């Protein structure tokens, strides 16, 4: 269950809060309307991160869930 939570929180923070896909689009000289899938989609990125988190140790996944959970809650409270 922690893998599902960590993957959603990571993807939500990566796409909606940090907006790293915008910087990557500028770096790669892509047009603003071009997609950078799965890096600009919370659903897509959370699925792929769940696959990655399945293969890494539980302690790392728990740490990711905690730090990105704090970022998620901080954004919602703000």
C-alpha positions as CSV (number, residue, x, y, z in Angstrom):
1,X,0.0,0.0,0.0
2,X,2.9,2.4,0.7
3,X,4.1,2.0,-2.9
4,X,0.7,3.3,-4.2
5,X,0.8,6.2,-1.8
6,X,4.4,7.1,-2.5
7,X,4.0,6.9,-6.3
8,X,1.0,9.2,-6.3
9,X,2.6,11.7,-3.9
10,X,5.8,11.7,-6.0
11,X,4.0,12.2,-9.3
12,X,1.6,14.9,-7.9
13,X,4.5,16.9,-6.5
14,X,6.7,16.4,-9.6
15,X,3.9,17.5,-12.0
16,X,1.7,20.0,-10.2
17,X,4.0,21.6,-7.6
18,X,7.5,21.5,-8.9
19,X,6.6,21.7,-12.6
20,X,9.8,20.1,-13.7
21,X,8.3,19.1,-17.0
22,X,8.2,22.8,-18.0
23,X,11.9,23.2,-17.4
24,X,12.6,20.0,-19.4
25,X,10.5,21.3,-22.3
26,X,12.5,24.5,-22.4
27,X,15.8,22.6,-22.1
28,X,14.8,20.3,-25.0
29,X,13.4,23.2,-27.1
30,X,10.0,21.7,-27.3
31,X,6.9,23.7,-28.2
32,X,4.6,24.6,-25.3
33,X,1.8,22.4,-26.5
34,X,3.9,19.3,-27.0
35,X,3.5,16.6,-24.4
36,X,6.4,15.1,-22.5
37,X,4.6,11.9,-21.4
38,X,4.8,10.5,-18.8
39,X,6.5,13.4,-17.1
40,X,3.6,15.8,-17.5
41,X,0.8,13.4,-16.4
42,X,0.2,12.5,-12.8
43,X,-1.6,9.3,-13.7
44,X,1.1,8.1,-16.1
45,X,4.0,9.1,-13.9
46,X,2.5,7.5,-10.8
47,X,2.1,4.1,-12.6
48,X,5.7,4.1,-13.7
49,X,6.9,5.2,-10.3
50,X,5.0,2.4,-8.7
51,X,6.9,0.0,-11.0
52,X,10.2,1.6,-9.9
53,X,9.2,1.6,-6.2
54,X,8.3,-2.1,-6.4
55,X,12.0,-2.9,-7.0
56,X,13.6,-0.6,-4.5
57,X,13.9,-1.3,-0.7
58,X,10.9,-0.5,1.5
59,X,12.9,2.1,3.6
60,X,13.4,4.3,0.5
61,X,9.8,4.1,-0.5
62,X,8.7,5.0,3.0
63,X,11.1,8.0,3.0
64,X,9.7,9.2,-0.4
65,X,6.2,8.9,0.9
66,X,7.0,11.0,3.9
67,X,8.8,13.8,2.2
68,X,6.5,14.1,-0.8
69,X,3.5,13.7,1.6
70,X,4.7,16.7,3.5
71,X,5.0,18.6,0.2
72,X,1.5,17.5,-0.8
73,X,0.0,18.6,2.5
74,X,2.0,21.8,2.5
75,X,0.6,22.7,-0.9
76,X,-3.0,21.9,0.1
77,X,-2.8,23.9,3.4
78,X,-1.2,26.9,1.7
